[in-house]
Amino acid sequence: MPGTRIVDEDRKKIDKKFICTSCDMLLCMPMQTQCGHLMCFACVQALLESSNPRCPAD
């Protein structure tokens, strides 16, 4: 399960470090990639299972 959806009004109040690099939602069970980006555990897992496991922010 990716992160938690947040409405635009609340998004303005939340520091970007709490937003997943992959799903662009509030981090859920956050993990840090080797390149330093934060992603939800489920997003990292899906990325590692994909045919091209590269950080979406790079």
N, C-alpha and C positions, 0 to 999 in steps of 0.2 A: 504494500500500500504506500503510495507516495505521500508527500506532506499534506498539510491541512490547508484548505482553501481559505483565503482571507479577502475581505472586501477592500476595494481601493482606498476607502477612507481610513481603514485600519492599517493598510500597507504603508501609508505615509508615516505612521507612528512607530513602525518596527524597523530596527536597524537592519540594513541589507545583509549583515553577516548571519542573520537568522532565516534567510531565504535560500532554498535549495538552488544550486547552480543548474540542475537538470530540469526539475519539474516547475520551478519558479513559485513554489508554495512554501508555507511555513515548514521548517525542518521537522521531520519526524524520525526519531532515533538517528541523530546526525553522525556522520562519519567524515573524516578529512581524507582527501585523496593525496597521493604522493606529491602532486603538484600544488597542494595547499588549499584546494577548493573544498567547500562544505556541501555535502549532498545527503539526502535521506538514505537510510540503509537500503530500502527497497529500490531506490534509483541506482545505487552502486551495484546492487545485486543484478538488476536488469542490464546494466551496462556491461558487467563482466560476462554475462551470458550471451551478449550480442556478438555478431560476427565481426564488429569493429569496436573493440573496447577502448575508446578514447574519451577523455574528459570533454564534455560539450563546451566548456569555457576556453579551451585551448585552441 
